Amino acid sequence: MTPPTSASKEKTPTRGYSATKAQLGTRLSRIEGQVRGIRRMVEDERYCIDVITQISAVQAALDKVALGLLDDHARHCVIGGKEEEQAERTTELMSAVGRLMRRS
């Protein structure tokens, strides 16, 4: 067996959402419950518009989570990041924003 390398001993970097990780987990659990509810609605053959309304609510909730993560990324990883990484991180941020906007 080979000994662990120094890279494997390194601590995982702090993420922008680390401070709100518990809130994020709670919100995602709530969304997960909403999705399970939609599955039950389909199994129970509920009215189409009611199912679509719930799908729209889940999408809005996910968008809110994504916007919060983008905000955290901008503040922690771009602005608060290493100066030599800011250009690359800004490009990543703008690509993520573009992907979110194309979905709309």
LINJOWO-V257066 format. One record per residue. N is the residue number from 1. RES is the residue in one small letter. PSI is psi in radians with two decimals (none if undefined). D_LAST is the distance of its C-alpha to the last C-alpha in Angstrom with 1 decimal. Layout:
N,RES,PSI,D_LAST / N,RES,PSI,D_LAST
//
This chain:
1,m,2.36,50.6 / 2,t,2.54,49.3 / 3,p,2.66,48.9 / 4,p,2.51,45.4 / 5,t,2.90,44.4 / 6,s,-0.52,43.8 / 7,a,-0.65,40.1 / 8,s,-0.33,39.9 / 9,k,-0.28,41.6 / 10,e,2.52,39.1 / 11,k,2.47,37.0 / 12,t,2.36,33.3 / 13,p,2.60,31.7 / 14,t,2.35,30.4 / 15,r,2.76,26.6 / 16,g,-0.50,24.8 / 17,y,0.07,23.9 / 18,s,-0.69,27.5 / 19,a,-0.47,28.5 / 20,t,0.37,25.9 / 21,k,-0.73,26.0 / 22,a,-0.77,27.6 / 23,q,-0.72,25.0 / 24,l,-0.77,22.2 / 25,g,-0.72,24.1 / 26,t,-0.79,24.6 / 27,r,-0.75,21.0 / 28,l,-0.61,20.1 / 29,s,-0.69,23.1 / 30,r,-0.75,22.0 / 31,i,-0.72,18.6 / 32,e,-0.72,20.8 / 33,g,-0.68,22.9 / 34,q,-0.73,20.1 / 35,v,-0.75,19.2 / 36,r,-0.65,22.9 / 37,g,-0.67,23.1 / 38,i,-0.74,20.5 / 39,r,-0.74,22.7 / 40,r,-0.66,25.7 / 41,m,-0.73,24.2 / 42,v,-0.78,23.8 / 43,e,-0.62,27.3 / 44,d,0.05,28.7 / 45,e,0.85,27.1 / 46,r,2.86,25.5 / 47,y,2.32,24.1 / 48,c,-0.82,20.9 / 49,i,-0.62,19.1 / 50,d,-0.70,20.2 / 51,v,-0.79,18.7 / 52,i,-0.69,15.3 / 53,t,-0.72,15.6 / 54,q,-0.64,16.4 / 55,i,-0.74,13.6 / 56,s,-0.68,11.2 / 57,a,-0.70,13.5 / 58,v,-0.76,13.5 / 59,q,-0.72,9.8 / 60,a,-0.71,10.3 / 61,a,-0.73,13.4 / 62,l,-0.68,12.2 / 63,d,-0.68,9.7 / 64,k,-0.72,13.0 / 65,v,-0.80,15.0 / 66,a,-0.74,13.0 / 67,l,-0.67,13.3 / 68,g,-0.73,16.9 / 69,l,-0.68,17.5 / 70,l,-0.74,16.2 / 71,d,-0.81,18.6 / 72,d,-0.73,21.4 / 73,h,-0.78,21.0 / 74,a,-0.78,21.2 / 75,r,-0.75,24.2 / 76,h,-0.85,26.0 / 77,c,-0.55,25.4 / 78,v,-1.15,24.9 / 79,i,-0.76,27.0 / 80,g,0.00,29.3 / 81,g,3.14,29.5 / 82,k,2.42,32.2 / 83,e,-0.68,32.5 / 84,e,-0.24,32.8 / 85,e,-0.12,29.4 / 86,q,-0.71,27.4 / 87,a,-0.79,26.4 / 88,e,-0.73,25.2 / 89,r,-0.62,23.4 / 90,t,-0.72,21.7 / 91,t,-0.77,20.6 / 92,e,-0.78,19.2 / 93,l,-0.82,17.4 / 94,m,-0.59,15.8 / 95,s,-0.72,14.8 / 96,a,-0.73,13.2 / 97,v,-0.76,11.2 / 98,g,-0.75,10.2 / 99,r,-0.72,9.2 / 100,l,-0.70,7.0 / 101,m,-0.62,5.4 / 102,r,-0.50,5.4 / 103,r,-0.50,3.8 / 104,s,none,0.0
//
